[in-house]
Amino acid sequence: ERLIEVLKQIIAPTLAFLRKECSEYIITLDSQLVISLCKLLQAYCHNWTEEDDGDNVEADAESLGGECVDIGRKKISKPIKSSVEDKVLFDKFFIMSYIWSLGGNVADATRPKMDAFMQTQIQKTFPDAKFPTSGSRYTYV
């Protein structure tokens, strides 16, 4: 629900700006960029269980004769109920995914334009997000 709302607000204007005002290192399709955003967002929002965090690191390390060290990542055993904190966290995950999926391939020469545009879009779409307004979006995430 929140994802669709945010995608409707931010994707079309960003893609239009990207195609008109920016250059990329590697030619992309709009659909590729949106899929990248969704995949990156999915990775941030992945819901781990107590039994399996989905990465097979433990099995891989064991098969190579090593061990896996727990870094203390909090595992979630049941779905998260939506709350204000969840919305804030989702928005931060979305902003990170937005910047690096749609803006990560922008050439250095046009990156300042894209950065300024993205800042405007972030402020408009996420007015409650505590996101720095000075400096480059790329340096904060």
Buried (B, 14 or more C-beta within 10 A) or exposed (E): EEBEEBBEBBBEBBBEBBEEEBBBEEEBEBEEBBEBBBEBBEEEBEEBEEEEBEEEEEEEEEEEEEEEEEEEEEEEEEEEEEEEEEEBBBBBBBBBBBBBBBBBBBEEEBBEBBBEBBBEBBEEBBEEEEBEEEEBBBEEB
